[in-house]
Amino acid sequence: MERLKDLIIKNHEEKKKEQSNKVLLNNRKEVEINANGTSGYKIKEGINKGKILGHIKTEKNPLETVIDRIEQDINHCVVHDDKDYL
């Protein structure tokens, strides 16, 4: 009987802990990350209102920029199979 009592008490404590965690999760406010096209969190109140925190910036490899430009040039070119256009 003592073993069952310990299991019941342990189960009751786990249920209370789960319920309190659920209440905390439901009451927290979500932050708007990537809102309005930003790559960070925009402060809404206080002296820093309007500032954006945590921008994600990646440096491009110089070779990637050259490849991007070549791809843009290729996309702008029109290739015709007809010999009259050559």
C-alpha positions in Angstrom: 0.0 0.0 0.0 2.9 2.3 0.7 4.2 1.8 -2.8 0.9 2.9 -4.3 0.8 6.0 -2.1 4.2 7.1 -3.3 3.2 6.6 -7.0 0.0 8.6 -6.5 1.9 11.4 -4.8 4.5 11.4 -7.6 1.9 11.4 -10.3 0.0 14.3 -8.6 3.2 16.4 -8.4 4.0 15.8 -12.0 0.4 16.8 -13.0 0.7 20.0 -11.0 4.0 20.8 -12.7 2.6 20.1 -16.2 -0.4 22.3 -15.4 1.7 25.2 -14.2 4.0 24.9 -17.3 0.9 25.0 -19.5 -0.4 28.1 -17.8 3.0 29.8 -18.2 3.2 28.9 -21.9 -0.3 30.2 -22.6 0.3 33.5 -20.9 3.6 34.5 -22.6 3.6 36.9 -25.5 5.2 36.0 -28.8 7.7 38.3 -30.3 7.5 39.4 -33.9 10.7 38.2 -35.5 11.0 39.0 -39.2 8.0 41.3 -39.1 7.7 44.0 -41.7 10.6 42.5 -43.7 13.2 42.9 -41.0 15.6 40.1 -40.1 15.5 40.8 -36.3 13.3 41.9 -33.4 11.8 45.4 -33.4 11.6 47.1 -30.0 8.0 48.4 -29.4 8.3 50.3 -26.1 10.8 52.4 -24.2 13.6 54.8 -25.2 14.8 52.5 -27.9 11.4 52.2 -29.6 11.7 51.4 -33.3 15.2 50.0 -33.1 15.7 46.6 -34.7 17.9 44.1 -32.8 19.6 41.0 -34.1 20.0 41.6 -37.8 21.2 38.5 -39.7 23.9 39.6 -42.1 25.9 37.3 -44.2 29.0 38.3 -46.2 29.0 37.2 -49.8 32.0 35.6 -51.2 33.4 37.8 -54.0 33.2 34.9 -56.4 29.5 34.5 -55.7 28.9 38.2 -56.6 30.7 37.6 -59.9 28.6 34.5 -60.6 25.4 36.4 -59.7 26.3 39.1 -62.2 27.0 36.6 -64.9 23.7 34.9 -64.3 21.9 38.2 -64.5 23.6 39.0 -67.8 22.7 35.6 -69.2 19.0 36.1 -68.1 18.9 39.4 -69.9 20.2 38.0 -73.2 17.8 36.7 -75.7 18.9 33.7 -77.8 17.1 33.0 -81.0 17.4 29.8 -83.0 16.3 31.5 -86.2 19.3 32.5 -88.4 17.6 35.8 -89.6 18.3 37.3 -86.2 22.1 36.6 -86.3 
